[in-house]
Amino acid sequence: MKKSAIRREHRATRRALRATLRRRTAGTRATERAVRAVNTGTPQPVRTRLIAAGLDDATAKRFAGAFSRGLLADDVRETRIKLKARVRKTVQVKLYAASTFAARLATYRPKDVVAAARFETLAGVAA
């Protein structure tokens, strides 16, 4: 193998390692932030509560809407989100107390078998 090919391979390996480490630290940071927010005792959005319970951010984002569908929010706050270009919009975010979240977690199961198993585990841990 030529020296240039070896160097290229090493650079690719280092790049992949850096990306993996960056993703891992970002996930850890999101979990720590969610746990800190939930520990305050104030009502939190479903996504934050799911991350603090042990789901990864992508899965929590995927199931947050369906999880909270049909639930009455304990509190509501307004936040501004940025849309395309410079357009900003104010939206309402539903907040849920720990008791409401625990009750819903005990009964909610997605249709996806793998995700349902993860929610089953979360419900067992939370109980």
N, CA, C and O atoms as a GROMACS GRO file, in nm:
protein
  508
    1MET      N    1   0.085  -0.118   0.000
    1MET     CA    2   0.000   0.000   0.000
    1MET      C    3   0.090   0.125   0.000
    1MET      O    4   0.190   0.129   0.071
    2LYS      N    5   0.054   0.223  -0.078
    2LYS     CA    6   0.133   0.346  -0.086
    2LYS      C    7   0.118   0.428   0.041
    2LYS      O    8   0.021   0.414   0.116
    3LYS      N    9   0.216   0.515   0.064
    3LYS     CA   10   0.213   0.602   0.181
    3LYS      C   11   0.090   0.694   0.179
    3LYS      O   12   0.027   0.717   0.282
    4SER      N   13   0.058   0.746   0.061
    4SER     CA   14  -0.056   0.838   0.050
    4SER      C   15  -0.187   0.767   0.082
    4SER      O   16  -0.276   0.826   0.143
    5ALA      N   17  -0.200   0.643   0.042
    5ALA     CA   18  -0.321   0.567   0.070
    5ALA      C   19  -0.333   0.539   0.220
    5ALA      O   20  -0.442   0.544   0.276
    6ILE      N   21  -0.220   0.509   0.283
    6ILE     CA   22  -0.219   0.485   0.428
    6ILE      C   23  -0.259   0.612   0.503
    6ILE      O   24  -0.338   0.607   0.596
    7ARG      N   25  -0.203   0.724   0.461
    7ARG     CA   26  -0.236   0.852   0.526
    7ARG      C   27  -0.385   0.885   0.509
    7ARG      O   28  -0.451   0.930   0.603
    8ARG      N   29  -0.436   0.860   0.389
    8ARG     CA   30  -0.578   0.886   0.364
    8ARG      C   31  -0.664   0.799   0.455
    8ARG      O   32  -0.764   0.846   0.511
    9GLU      N   33  -0.626   0.675   0.470
    9GLU     CA   34  -0.700   0.583   0.556
    9GLU      C   35  -0.695   0.628   0.702
    9GLU      O   36  -0.796   0.623   0.773
   10HIS      N   37  -0.578   0.671   0.746
   10HIS     CA   38  -0.564   0.720   0.884
   10HIS      C   39  -0.648   0.845   0.908
   10HIS      O   40  -0.711   0.859   1.013
   11ARG      N   41  -0.648   0.935   0.811
   11ARG     CA   42  -0.730   1.057   0.825
   11ARG      C   43  -0.877   1.022   0.834
   11ARG      O   44  -0.950   1.079   0.916
   12ALA      N   45  -0.921   0.929   0.753
   12ALA     CA   46  -1.062   0.886   0.756
   12ALA      C   47  -1.096   0.822   0.891
   12ALA      O   48  -1.204   0.846   0.945
   13THR      N   49  -1.006   0.743   0.943
   13THR     CA   50  -1.028   0.680   1.072
   13THR      C   51  -1.039   0.784   1.183
   13THR      O   52  -1.128   0.777   1.268
   14ARG      N   53  -0.947   0.881   1.182
   14ARG     CA   54  -0.951   0.988   1.284
   14ARG      C   55  -1.078   1.071   1.272
   14ARG      O   56  -1.137   1.110   1.372
   15ARG      N   57  -1.119   1.100   1.148
   15ARG     CA   58  -1.241   1.177   1.126
   15ARG      C   59  -1.362   1.103   1.181
   15ARG      O   60  -1.448   1.163   1.245
   16ALA      N   61  -1.370   0.973   1.157
   16ALA     CA   62  -1.481   0.892   1.207
   16ALA      C   63  -1.480   0.887   1.360
   16ALA      O   64  -1.586   0.893   1.422
   17LEU      N   65  -1.363   0.875   1.418
   17LEU     CA   66  -1.352   0.872   1.564
   17LEU      C   67  -1.397   1.004   1.625
   17LEU      O   68  -1.470   1.006   1.724
   18ARG      N   69  -1.352   1.116   1.565
   18ARG     CA   70  -1.394   1.248   1.616
   18ARG      C   71  -1.545   1.265   1.609
   18ARG      O   72  -1.606   1.317   1.702
   19ALA      N   73  -1.604   1.221   1.498
   19ALA     CA   74  -1.750   1.232   1.482
   19ALA      C   75  -1.823   1.148   1.587
   19ALA      O   76  -1.922   1.193   1.644
   20THR      N   77  -1.773   1.028   1.613
   20THR     CA   78  -1.833   0.942   1.714
   20THR      C   79  -1.826   1.006   1.852
   20THR      O   80  -1.924   1.008   1.926
   21LEU      N   81  -1.709   1.058   1.886
   21LEU     CA   82  -1.692   1.122   2.017
   21LEU      C   83  -1.779   1.246   2.031
   21LEU      O   84  -1.836   1.272   2.137
   22ARG      N   85  -1.790   1.324   1.923
   22ARG     CA   86  -1.874   1.443   1.926
   22ARG      C   87  -2.020   1.407   1.950
   22ARG      O   88  -2.088   1.471   2.030
   23ARG      N   89  -2.070   1.303   1.880
   23ARG     CA   90  -2.208   1.258   1.898
   23ARG      C   91  -2.231   1.210   2.041
   23ARG      O   92  -2.334   1.239   2.102
   24ARG      N   93  -2.135   1.135   2.094
   24ARG     CA   94  -2.148   1.081   2.229
   24ARG      C   95  -2.155   1.193   2.333
   24ARG      O   96  -2.240   1.189   2.423
   25THR      N   97  -2.067   1.293   2.321
   25THR     CA   98  -2.068   1.402   2.418
   25THR      C   99  -2.194   1.487   2.404
   25THR      O  100  -2.247   1.535   2.504
   26ALA      N  101  -2.242   1.506   2.281
   26ALA     CA  102  -2.366   1.582   2.261
   26ALA      C  103  -2.484   1.510   2.325
   26ALA      O  104  -2.569   1.573   2.387
   27GLY      N  105  -2.489   1.378   2.310
   27GLY     CA  106  -2.595   1.300   2.373
   27GLY      C  107  -2.589   1.306   2.524
   27GLY      O  108  -2.692   1.318   2.590
   28THR      N  109  -2.469   1.297   2.578
   28THR     CA  110  -2.451   1.306   2.723
   28THR      C  111  -2.493   1.443   2.774
   28THR      O  112  -2.558   1.454   2.877
   29ARG      N  113  -2.455   1.547   2.700
   29ARG     CA  114  -2.490   1.683   2.739
   29ARG      C  115  -2.642   1.701   2.740
   29ARG      O  116  -2.697   1.763   2.831
   30ALA      N  117  -2.710   1.648   2.639
   30ALA     CA  118  -2.857   1.660   2.632
   30ALA      C  119  -2.922   1.586   2.748
   30ALA      O  120  -3.019   1.634   2.807
   31THR      N  121  -2.870   1.469   2.781
   31THR     CA  122  -2.925   1.392   2.893
   31THR      C  123  -2.905   1.465   3.024
   31THR      O  124  -2.997   1.473   3.106
   32GLU      N  125  -2.786   1.519   3.046
   32GLU     CA  126  -2.759   1.593   3.170
   32GLU      C  127  -2.851   1.714   3.182
   32GLU      O  128  -2.904   1.741   3.289
   33ARG      N  129  -2.869   1.786   3.071
   33ARG     CA  130  -2.956   1.904   3.071
   33ARG      C  131  -3.100   1.865   3.104
   33ARG      O  132  -3.168   1.935   3.180
   34ALA      N  133  -3.147   1.754   3.047
   34ALA     CA  134  -3.284   1.708   3.071
   34ALA      C  135  -3.302   1.663   3.215
   34ALA      O  136  -3.404   1.695   3.277
   35VAL      N  137  -3.206   1.591   3.269
   35VAL     CA  138  -3.214   1.544   3.407
   35VAL      C  139  -3.217   1.663   3.502
   35VAL      O  140  -3.294   1.666   3.598
   36ARG      N  141  -3.132   1.762   3.476
   36ARG     CA  142  -3.129   1.882   3.559
   36ARG      C  143  -3.264   1.955   3.554
   36ARG      O  144  -3.312   2.000   3.658
   37ALA      N  145  -3.324   1.965   3.436
   37ALA     CA  146  -3.452   2.034   3.422
   37ALA      C  147  -3.563   1.958   3.494
   37ALA      O  148  -3.647   2.020   3.560
   38VAL      N  149  -3.564   1.826   3.483
   38VAL     CA  150  -3.668   1.746   3.548
   38VAL      C  151  -3.653   1.751   3.699
   38VAL      O  152  -3.752   1.752   3.772
   39ASN      N  153  -3.528   1.755   3.748
   39ASN     CA  154  -3.504   1.758   3.893
   39ASN      C  155  -3.549   1.887   3.959
   39ASN      O  156  -3.559   1.893   4.082
   40THR      N  157  -3.577   1.991   3.881
   40THR     CA  158  -3.627   2.115   3.940
   40THR      C  159  -3.767   2.096   3.997
   40THR      O  160  -3.810   2.171   4.085
   41GLY      N  161  -3.839   1.996   3.946
   41GLY     CA  162  -3.974   1.970   3.995
   41GLY      C  163  -4.083   2.047   3.923
   41GLY      O  164  -4.201   2.027   3.951
   42THR      N  165  -4.045   2.134   3.832
   42THR     CA  166  -4.145   2.210   3.758
   42THR      C  167  -4.194   2.126   3.639
   42THR      O  168  -4.122   2.036   3.595
   43PRO      N  169  -4.312   2.155   3.588
   43PRO     CA  170  -4.359   2.082   3.468
   43PRO      C  171  -4.264   2.102   3.351
   43PRO      O  172  -4.211   2.211   3.330
   44GLN      N  173  -4.242   1.995   3.275
   44GLN     CA  174  -4.149   1.997   3.162
   44GLN      C  175  -4.216   1.940   3.038
   44GLN      O  176  -4.314   1.867   3.049
   45PRO      N  177  -4.164   1.973   2.918
   45PRO     CA  178  -4.217   1.913   2.796
   45PRO      C  179  -4.192   1.761   2.794
   45PRO      O  180  -4.103   1.712   2.863
   46VAL      N  181  -4.271   1.690   2.716
   46VAL     CA  182  -4.261   1.543   2.710
   46VAL      C  183  -4.123   1.501   2.661
   46VAL      O  184  -4.064   1.408   2.716
   47ARG      N  185  -4.070   1.568   2.561
   47ARG     CA  186  -3.939   1.530   2.508
   47ARG      C  187  -3.831   1.536   2.616
   47ARG      O  188  -3.748   1.446   2.625
   48THR      N  189  -3.832   1.640   2.697
   48THR     CA  190  -3.735   1.653   2.805
   48THR      C  191  -3.752   1.540   2.905
   48THR      O  192  -3.653   1.483   2.951
   49ARG      N  193  -3.876   1.508   2.939
   49ARG     CA  194  -3.901   1.401   3.035
   49ARG      C  195  -3.859   1.264   2.980
   49ARG      O  196  -3.807   1.181   3.054
   50LEU      N  197  -3.882   1.241   2.850
   50LEU     CA  198  -3.841   1.115   2.790
   50LEU      C  199  -3.689   1.100   2.786
   50LEU      O  200  -3.637   0.990   2.810
   51ILE      N  201  -3.618   1.207   2.758
   51ILE     CA  202  -3.472   1.203   2.758
   51ILE      C  203  -3.421   1.176   2.899
   51ILE      O  204  -3.331   1.094   2.918
   52ALA      N  205  -3.478   1.243   2.997
   52ALA     CA  206  -3.436   1.222   3.136
   52ALA      C  207  -3.468   1.080   3.184
   52ALA      O  208  -3.398   1.026   3.269
   53ALA      N  209  -3.574   1.021   3.128
   53ALA     CA  210  -3.612   0.885   3.167
   53ALA      C  211  -3.518   0.781   3.108
   53ALA      O  212  -3.512   0.668   3.157
   54GLY      N  213  -3.444   0.817   3.001
   54GLY     CA  214  -3.348   0.723   2.947
   54GLY      C  215  -3.352   0.701   2.798
   54GLY      O  216  -3.274   0.621   2.746
   55LEU      N  217  -3.440   0.769   2.726
   55LEU     CA  218  -3.442   0.756   2.580
   55LEU      C  219  -3.337   0.849   2.519
   55LEU      O  220  -3.303   0.952   2.578
   56ASP      N  221  -3.287   0.814   2.403
   56ASP     CA  222  -3.197   0.905   2.332
   56ASP      C  223  -3.280   1.018   2.270
   56ASP      O  224  -3.402   1.006   2.256
   57ASP      N  225  -3.212   1.125   2.235
   57ASP     CA  226  -3.280   1.246   2.187
   57ASP      C  227  -3.362   1.221   2.061
   57ASP      O  228  -3.474   1.271   2.050
   58ALA      N  229  -3.309   1.145   1.966
   58ALA     CA  230  -3.380   1.120   1.841
   58ALA      C  231  -3.509   1.042   1.864
   58ALA      O  232  -3.613   1.075   1.806
   59THR      N  233  -3.504   0.941   1.948
   59THR     CA  234  -3.624   0.862   1.978
   59THR      C  235  -3.726   0.944   2.056
   59THR      O  236  -3.846   0.936   2.030
   60ALA      N  237  -3.677   1.024   2.150
   60ALA     CA  238  -3.767   1.110   2.228
   60ALA      C  239  -3.838   1.210   2.137
   60ALA      O  240  -3.958   1.234   2.153
   61LYS      N  241  -3.765   1.267   2.043
   61LYS     CA  242  -3.825   1.362   1.949
   61LYS      C  243  -3.928   1.292   1.862
   61LYS      O  244  -4.033   1.349   1.831
   62ARG      N  245  -3.898   1.168   1.822
   62ARG     CA  246  -3.987   1.092   1.734
   62ARG      C  247  -4.121   1.061   1.801
   62ARG      O  248  -4.225   1.071   1.736
   63PHE      N  249  -4.120   1.025   1.929
   63PHE     CA  250  -4.240   0.979   1.995
   63PHE      C  251  -4.306   1.084   2.085
   63PHE      O  252  -4.413   1.056   2.140
   64ALA      N  253  -4.249   1.200   2.102
   64ALA     CA  254  -4.304   1.301   2.193
   64ALA      C  255  -4.444   1.345   2.152
   64ALA      O  256  -4.532   1.360   2.237
   65GLY      N  257  -4.466   1.364   2.024
   65GLY     CA  258  -4.598   1.409   1.978
   65GLY      C  259  -4.706   1.308   2.004
   65GLY      O  260  -4.814   1.342   2.053
   66ALA      N  261  -4.679   1.183   1.971
   66ALA     CA  262  -4.778   1.077   1.992
   66ALA      C  263  -4.797   1.049   2.140
   66ALA      O  264  -4.908   1.018   2.184
   67PHE      N  265  -4.690   1.060   2.217
   67PHE     CA  266  -4.696   1.035   2.361
   67PHE      C  267  -4.790   1.133   2.430
   67PHE      O  268  -4.867   1.095   2.518
   68SER      N  269  -4.782   1.260   2.390
   68SER     CA  270  -4.862   1.363   2.457
   68SER      C  271  -5.000   1.382   2.396
   68SER      O  272  -5.081   1.458   2.450
   69ARG      N  273  -5.030   1.314   2.286
   69ARG     CA  274  -5.160   1.329   2.221
   69ARG      C  275  -5.270   1.278   2.314
   69ARG      O  276  -5.263   1.167   2.365
   70GLY      N  277  -5.370   1.360   2.335
   70GLY     CA  278  -5.483   1.321   2.419
   70GLY      C  279  -5.464   1.354   2.566
   70GLY      O  280  -5.557   1.337   2.645
   71LEU      N  281  -5.347   1.400   2.605
   71LEU     CA  282  -5.322   1.436   2.745
   71LEU      C  283  -5.357   1.582   2.768
   71LEU      O  284  -5.335   1.666   2.681
   72LEU      N  285  -5.410   1.612   2.883
   72LEU     CA  286  -5.433   1.751   2.920
   72LEU      C  287  -5.306   1.805   2.983
   72LEU      O  288  -5.252   1.746   3.077
   73ALA      N  289  -5.259   1.915   2.932
   73ALA     CA  290  -5.134   1.974   2.981
   73ALA      C  291  -5.154   2.034   3.119
   73ALA      O  292  -5.258   2.093   3.148
   74ASP      N  293  -5.053   2.018   3.205
   74ASP     CA  294  -5.056   2.077   3.338
   74ASP      C  295  -5.024   2.226   3.333
   74ASP      O  296  -5.068   2.303   3.419
   75ASP      N  297  -4.948   2.266   3.233
   75ASP     CA  298  -4.909   2.406   3.219
   75ASP      C  299  -4.874   2.430   3.072
   75ASP      O  300  -4.852   2.335   2.997
   76VAL      N  301  -4.869   2.554   3.033
   76VAL     CA  302  -4.834   2.591   2.895
   76VAL      C  303  -4.740   2.710   2.901
   76VAL      O  304  -4.758   2.800   2.983
   77ARG      N  305  -4.640   2.711   2.814
   77ARG     CA  306  -4.554   2.829   2.802
   77ARG      C  307  -4.537   2.860   2.654
   77ARG      O  308  -4.555   2.774   2.568
   78GLU      N  309  -4.503   2.983   2.628
   78GLU     CA  310  -4.481   3.024   2.489
   78GLU      C  311  -4.332   3.034   2.463
   78GLU      O  312  -4.256   3.081   2.548
   79THR      N  313  -4.292   2.992   2.346
   79THR     CA  314  -4.152   3.003   2.306
   79THR      C  315  -4.147   3.043   2.160
   79THR      O  316  -4.241   3.018   2.084
   80ARG      N  317  -4.037   3.104   2.122
   80ARG     CA  318  -4.021   3.148   1.983
   80ARG      C  319  -3.934   3.048   1.910
   80ARG      O  320  -3.830   3.007   1.961
   81ILE      N  321  -3.977   3.010   1.791
   81ILE     CA  322  -3.897   2.921   1.708
   81ILE      C  323  -3.862   2.992   1.579
   81ILE      O  324  -3.934   3.081   1.534
   82LYS      N  325  -3.750   2.954   1.521
   82LYS     CA  326  -3.706   3.015   1.396
   82LYS      C  327  -3.745   2.923   1.281
   82LYS      O  328  -3.713   2.804   1.282
   83LEU      N  329  -3.814   2.979   1.185
   83LEU     CA  330  -3.850   2.906   1.065
   83LEU      C  331  -3.752   2.945   0.954
   83LEU      O  332  -3.647   3.003   0.982
   84LYS      N  333  -3.785   2.912   0.831
   84LYS     CA  334  -3.695   2.944   0.721
   84LYS      C  335  -3.670   3.094   0.713
   84LYS      O  336  -3.754   3.175   0.752
   85ALA      N  337  -3.554   3.128   0.663
   85ALA     CA  338  -3.509   3.266   0.649
   85ALA      C  339  -3.503   3.331   0.786
   85ALA      O  340  -3.442   3.275   0.877
   86ARG      N  341  -3.565   3.446   0.803
   86ARG     CA  342  -3.557   3.516   0.931
   86ARG      C  343  -3.691   3.518   1.002
   86ARG      O  344  -3.710   3.592   1.098
   87VAL      N  345  -3.783   3.437   0.956
   87VAL     CA  346  -3.917   3.435   1.013
   87VAL      C  347  -3.913   3.365   1.148
   87VAL      O  348  -3.859   3.255   1.161
   88ARG      N  349  -3.970   3.428   1.247
   88ARG     CA  350  -3.980   3.369   1.381
   88ARG      C  351  -4.128   3.358   1.416
   88ARG      O  352  -4.208   3.444   1.378
   89LYS      N  353  -4.162   3.255   1.488
   89LYS     CA  354  -4.300   3.231   1.521
   89LYS      C  355  -4.309   3.195   1.669
   89LYS      O  356  -4.223   3.124   1.721
   90THR      N  357  -4.412   3.242   1.736
   90THR     CA  358  -4.434   3.208   1.876
   90THR      C  359  -4.529   3.090   1.880
   90THR      O  360  -4.638   3.094   1.822
   91VAL      N  361  -4.488   2.984   1.951
   91VAL     CA  362  -4.571   2.865   1.964
   91VAL      C  363  -4.590   2.831   2.111
   91VAL      O  364  -4.511   2.872   2.196
   92GLN      N  365  -4.695   2.756   2.139
   92GLN     CA  366  -4.721   2.712   2.275
   92GLN      C  367  -4.661   2.574   2.295
   92GLN      O  368  -4.674   2.486   2.210
   93VAL      N  369  -4.595   2.556   2.409
   93VAL     CA  370  -4.535   2.428   2.444
   93VAL      C  371  -4.612   2.375   2.565
   93VAL      O  372  -4.624   2.444   2.666
   94LYS      N  373  -4.662   2.252   2.554
   94LYS     CA  374  -4.736   2.190   2.664
   94LYS      C  375  -4.636   2.133   2.765
   94LYS      O  376  -4.539   2.067   2.727
   95LEU      N  377  -4.662   2.158   2.892
   95LEU     CA  378  -4.575   2.109   2.998
   95LEU      C  379  -4.653   2.011   3.086
   95LEU      O  380  -4.772   2.030   3.111
   96TYR      N  381  -4.584   1.908   3.131
   96TYR     CA  382  -4.649   1.802   3.208
   96TYR      C  383  -4.576   1.780   3.340
   96TYR      O  384  -4.453   1.782   3.345
   97ALA      N  385  -4.653   1.757   3.447
   97ALA     CA  386  -4.597   1.727   3.578
   97ALA      C  387  -4.549   1.583   3.580
   97ALA      O  388  -4.582   1.504   3.492
   98ALA      N  389  -4.473   1.549   3.682
   98ALA     CA  390  -4.416   1.414   3.693
   98ALA      C  391  -4.525   1.309   3.706
   98ALA      O  392  -4.513   1.200   3.648
   99SER      N  393  -4.630   1.338   3.779
   99SER     CA  394  -4.737   1.240   3.798
   99SER      C  395  -4.812   1.212   3.667
   99SER      O  396  -4.844   1.097   3.637
  100THR      N  397  -4.840   1.316   3.590
  100THR     CA  398  -4.906   1.300   3.461
  100THR      C  399  -4.819   1.219   3.366
  100THR      O  400  -4.867   1.130   3.295
  101PHE      N  401  -4.690   1.251   3.364
  101PHE     CA  402  -4.596   1.180   3.278
  101PHE      C  403  -4.587   1.032   3.317
  101PHE      O  404  -4.589   0.946   3.230
  102ALA      N  405  -4.578   1.004   3.445
  102ALA     CA  406  -4.566   0.864   3.492
  102ALA      C  407  -4.691   0.783   3.457
  102ALA      O  408  -4.681   0.667   3.418
  103ALA      N  409  -4.808   0.845   3.471
  103ALA     CA  410  -4.932   0.775   3.439
  103ALA      C  411  -4.939   0.743   3.290
  103ALA      O  412  -4.981   0.633   3.252
  104ARG      N  413  -4.899   0.836   3.206
  104ARG     CA  414  -4.901   0.813   3.061
  104ARG      C  415  -4.795   0.710   3.020
  104ARG      O  416  -4.818   0.628   2.931
  105LEU      N  417  -4.678   0.716   3.084
  105LEU     CA  418  -4.570   0.623   3.053
  105LEU      C  419  -4.610   0.479   3.086
  105LEU      O  420  -4.565   0.385   3.020
  106ALA      N  421  -4.692   0.463   3.188
  106ALA     CA  422  -4.735   0.329   3.227
  106ALA      C  423  -4.827   0.266   3.123
  106ALA      O  424  -4.835   0.143   3.114
  107THR      N  425  -4.896   0.348   3.044
  107THR     CA  426  -4.994   0.294   2.948
  107THR      C  427  -4.953   0.307   2.802
  107THR      O  428  -5.003   0.232   2.719
  108TYR      N  429  -4.864   0.400   2.768
  108TYR     CA  430  -4.831   0.426   2.627
  108TYR      C  431  -4.736   0.320   2.572
  108TYR      O  432  -4.632   0.293   2.631
  109ARG      N  433  -4.773   0.262   2.459
  109ARG     CA  434  -4.686   0.168   2.386
  109ARG      C  435  -4.699   0.196   2.237
  109ARG      O  436  -4.809   0.186   2.182
  110PRO      N  437  -4.590   0.231   2.169
  110PRO     CA  438  -4.595   0.255   2.025
  110PRO      C  439  -4.617   0.125   1.949
  110PRO      O  440  -4.600   0.015   2.003
  111LYS      N  441  -4.655   0.137   1.822
  111LYS     CA  442  -4.678   0.019   1.739
  111LYS      C  443  -4.546  -0.050   1.702
  111LYS      O  444  -4.542  -0.171   1.683
  112ASP      N  445  -4.439   0.027   1.691
  112ASP     CA  446  -4.307  -0.028   1.660
  112ASP      C  447  -4.263  -0.119   1.776
  112ASP      O  448  -4.257  -0.074   1.890
  113VAL      N  449  -4.234  -0.244   1.746
  113VAL     CA  450  -4.205  -0.345   1.848
  113VAL      C  451  -4.081  -0.309   1.931
  113VAL      O  452  -4.082  -0.324   2.053
  114VAL      N  453  -3.977  -0.263   1.864
  114VAL     CA  454  -3.853  -0.228   1.934
  114VAL      C  455  -3.876  -0.109   2.027
  114VAL      O  456  -3.832  -0.109   2.142
  115ALA      N  457  -3.944  -0.008   1.976
  115ALA     CA  458  -3.973   0.110   2.057
  115ALA      C  459  -4.066   0.074   2.172
  115ALA      O  460  -4.051   0.126   2.283
  116ALA      N  461  -4.162  -0.013   2.148
  116ALA     CA  462  -4.254  -0.055   2.253
  116ALA      C  463  -4.178  -0.123   2.366
  116ALA      O  464  -4.209  -0.104   2.483
  117ALA      N  465  -4.078  -0.203   2.331
  117ALA     CA  466  -3.997  -0.270   2.432
  117ALA      C  467  -3.918  -0.168   2.515
  117ALA      O  468  -3.904  -0.184   2.636
  118ARG      N  469  -3.868  -0.064   2.449
  118ARG     CA  470  -3.794   0.040   2.523
  118ARG      C  471  -3.887   0.116   2.617
  118ARG      O  472  -3.848   0.149   2.730
  119PHE      N  473  -4.010   0.145   2.572
  119PHE     CA  474  -4.106   0.214   2.659
  119PHE      C  475  -4.147   0.124   2.775
  119PHE      O  476  -4.170   0.172   2.886
  120GLU      N  477  -4.157  -0.005   2.749
  120GLU     CA  478  -4.189  -0.102   2.855
  120GLU      C  479  -4.081  -0.100   2.963
  120GLU      O  480  -4.111  -0.101   3.082
  121THR      N  481  -3.956  -0.096   2.919
  121THR     CA  482  -3.843  -0.089   3.012
  121THR      C  483  -3.846   0.041   3.091
  121THR      O  484  -3.824   0.040   3.212
  122LEU      N  485  -3.873   0.153   3.023
  122LEU     CA  486  -3.880   0.282   3.091
  122LEU      C  487  -3.991   0.282   3.196
  122LEU      O  488  -3.973   0.334   3.306
  123ALA      N  489  -4.105   0.224   3.161
  123ALA     CA  490  -4.217   0.220   3.255
  123ALA      C  491  -4.182   0.136   3.378
  123ALA      O  492  -4.221   0.169   3.490
  124GLY      N  493  -4.109   0.027   3.356
  124GLY     CA  494  -4.066  -0.056   3.468
  124GLY      C  495  -3.968   0.015   3.560
  124GLY      O  496  -3.974   0.000   3.682
  125VAL      N  497  -3.877   0.092   3.500
  125VAL     CA  498  -3.778   0.167   3.578
  125VAL      C  499  -3.844   0.281   3.654
  125VAL      O  500  -3.809   0.307   3.770
  126ALA      N  501  -3.940   0.350   3.590
  126ALA     CA  502  -4.007   0.463   3.652
  126ALA      C  503  -4.099   0.420   3.766
  126ALA      O  504  -4.123   0.499   3.858
  127ALA      N  505  -4.150   0.299   3.762
  127ALA     CA  506  -4.244   0.252   3.865
  127ALA      C  507  -4.177   0.218   3.995
  127ALA      O  508  -4.244   0.178   4.090
   0.00000   0.00000   0.00000
